[in-house]
Amino acid sequence: MKLVERLKEFEGQYLFIRWATGGEYGKLLYVGDDFVELSVIDIETMKYKETILLYAPLILEVSIGGADIARIIAEVSSQMSIHSDN
């Protein structure tokens, strides 16, 4: 199974992606045949800072779970409940 095929199962989830020249935490928006769209989160402010398109063959590592990912999900979830009350 190719990485792109496996990543399609995780669209809409938060993860960490490392590629040839960098790495970022973010929300996986779209997985195509040749590229991946990631909405990058600034882990200091927990705000979306940019959306990037990555050429899929350059992806070296994907982390779907772990303490950092859990913290990001908790922070984003807490901000969602604050905004929904207003």
ZITA-V810346 format. One record per residue. N is the residue number from 0. PSI is psi in degrees with one decimal (999 if undefined). Layout:
BEGIN
n=[N;N]
psi=[PSI;PSI]
END
This chain:
BEGIN
n=[0;1;2;3;4;5;6;7;8;9;10;11;12;13;14;15;16;17;18;19;20;21;22;23;24;25;26;27;28;29;30;31;32;33;34;35;36;37;38;39;40;41;42;43;44;45;46;47;48;49;50;51;52;53;54;55;56;57;58;59;60;61;62;63;64;65;66;67;68;69;70;71;72;73;74;75;76;77;78;79;80;81;82;83;84;85]
psi=[134.4;155.2;-42.0;-39.5;-41.2;-38.9;-27.3;-28.0;-17.1;15.2;137.2;0.8;160.6;140.9;177.3;130.7;129.6;132.7;-173.5;-33.8;7.1;-166.3;146.0;154.4;146.1;-174.3;125.9;111.4;-43.1;142.0;114.7;-176.0;-31.3;-5.5;163.0;134.4;123.8;128.1;109.6;137.2;131.7;113.4;-12.7;-42.9;-11.9;32.1;149.2;131.2;-24.9;164.8;131.1;150.8;123.4;134.9;116.8;-40.2;-13.8;-10.5;126.2;-33.5;142.8;127.1;119.4;-26.3;-177.2;172.7;-42.2;-42.7;-42.3;-39.6;-42.4;-44.4;-42.6;-44.3;-45.8;-40.1;-40.8;-35.1;-32.9;-40.8;-32.6;-45.1;-30.6;-21.9;-24.0;999]
END
